[in-house]
C-alpha cells in the first residue's frame, strides 16, 4: 500500500504550470510554481517543518512545548499542521490587516490567535513581533521560530524549492521571480539556482510602503519609504536576516491595486485560484519580462498560497470597489490627482539652508508646503507657509536660522491607490500635505488645494 504516515510528509514537490493568457505577447516561457498544492495550501509549510525539526535537533523544542510565532497566517497554518503531527501547542500573533479567513483557519486547527495593530513600529510593545517575543520570554518550554531571522527558513528553500525548480526545468531556467517578505523563499531558492548556474537572474517583487527596493539600490534604510499598504505576505518595514540582497539582481515594486487585479485575472484566465501576493509576483515579473526576456528564456514565478484566504477581500467586488480597485468608484485616487497635475516637479529645500531662503523659495514658486531633504535626498522634515509665518512674526531673527532647527516632521507617504476621502482624512492642521512615490520612483506632493481641485472637477 502507498500512503503517508502523516500529512506533513506530503509537503513539497509542487507542480510547475505554464501561464498562457496573462503572459500573451511576452517572449519566453513563463512558468508558475503553484505552492497551494502543499497540505497547508501555502509555501510556508516548507519552512514550518524545517524550523521545527531544526529546533528539535538543537534541543530547543522539547515534547509538550508551545510554538509561538508572529505570522501573516500562512506560516501559522504550516506550523499548526506540523504541531498537530508532533504534539505541540501553538500561539500566533497576527497583524490586524490579515484576512479573517486566515485567522479562522488557525483557530480551527486549535491554535490561540492574538490580533495586534498593524500601524505601529516593529519595536512597539503592541506590534505582533514584540508580542510574540514577550510571550516566548514568559511561557516556559516555548519556542519562537521567528521566521524573519531564523535561517532555517532560507535553508528550507535551499534544500527543497531550489532543487525542485532546477529538476523540473531540466536546468533551463534563466529567470526566477518571487515576492520578498521574510526573504527566505527568494534567498534560499536563489542561492541553490545560482550555484547551479550563476547567470540565473533573480527578480524580487516588493510593494509600495516597503523598504526593500530602495535599500537594495542605495544601501539606505529609508523610513520615508514606510507607509500603510494592503497586500499581504510581501514587503516589510524591517530588514529580516533571511533577505540576502546579494542574491537578488533587481527589484520591482507593485501597487496594491495592480496586485489585486492580476490575482483575479489568474483565477479567471488561468484557473489559478491564488492569493494576493501571487498577483503581485506575476504582475511584477511580467512587467520585467516584457522588456527584458528573449524567446528562449524560461522564467519561474513562485505563487505562494491559495485564494480561499482572500474571499472577503480581493475576490469580493464590493471590497474592491470600496478600495478603488475596480473602475466604478465614487472618489478619485492619488494616482488620478498626480496624473492631472502633469509633469510638475517636486520642489524641495536642503535642511542646512536658511529659513529666509525657504520663505523666498515658497514665494517664488507660489507654494505653501515645502518638503525638506538632506544631502542624500532623504526627507527629513517639512515647512508650511502658515507655521513659518507665525514663527517669523514671533522672531524675525529666524531668517538666518538653519531650516533643520525649526522644521516640522516630514510629510507622510501614502499609496498611489488611496482614494480622495482617505487622503482628506490624513490632512489636518498638523499634516498639511502628503507625499506619493510613483512606479518610476518619482515623488509627488498632494495638498489640500489639490484635493479641492479634484473635487471641483
Secondary structure, DSSP 8 states (H G I E B T S, - for coil): ----SSGGGG-S---EEE--STTTT--SEEEEEEGGGSTTSBTHHHHHHHHHHHHHHTTSS-TT-EEEEE-SSHHHHHHHHHHHHHT-EEEEEEETTS-HHHHHHHHHTT-EEEEE-SSS-TTSTTSHHHHHHHHHHHSTTEEE--TTT-THHHHHIIIIIHHHHHHHTTT---EEEEE-SSSHHHHHHHHHHHHH-TT-EEEEEEETT-SHHHHHHHS---GGG------SSS--SS--TT--GGG--EEEEE-HHHHHHHHHHHHHHH---B-HHHHHHHHHHHHHHHHH--TT-EEEEEE-BBGGGGTTTTT-HHHHHHTT-SS--SS-BHHHHHHHTTT----EEETTSBHHHHHHHHHHHT-SEEEEE-TT--EEEEEEHHHHHHHHHH-GGGGGSBGGGT-B---EEE-TT-BHHHHHHH-SSS--EEEEE-TTS-EEEEEHHHHHHHHH-
